[in-house]
Amino acid sequence: MSAYKPDWNELEACRESLREHMEIIKKLRVTEEYWRLLVETGASELKGVVSCGWTLDHDGECWDTGCGHAFVIIDGNPEENGMIFCPYCGNKIAANASAS
Ligand SMILES: [Zn+2]
């Protein structure tokens, strides 16, 4: 068994992938925490760190997403409907249903 040595093509592909990731991030509104973690730990640690805050509107009918969309759930909250990630921005849903 010899030690793994990436060749230059692999390194270039890796660099390209990172560049694409950075382009996507630039288009999103991300927090300073997100940037700090990206730099310090790398992208694999970011899952679940960035969340999209969902709040139930005052009528209790429509959820306003943190990324600027509205979503109607017929019955229950996002969690009760098995929703983990925001369908718009892809971040983890942090539902805040303080509505009575
Ligand atoms: Zn979202």
Boltz pocket constraint, residues with backbone or C-beta under 6 A from the ligand:
constraints:
  - pocket:
      binder: B
      contacts: [[A, 52], [A, 65], [A, 66], [A, 67], [A, 68], [A, 86], [A, 87], [A, 88], [A, 89], [A, 90], [A, 91]]
      max_distance: 6.0
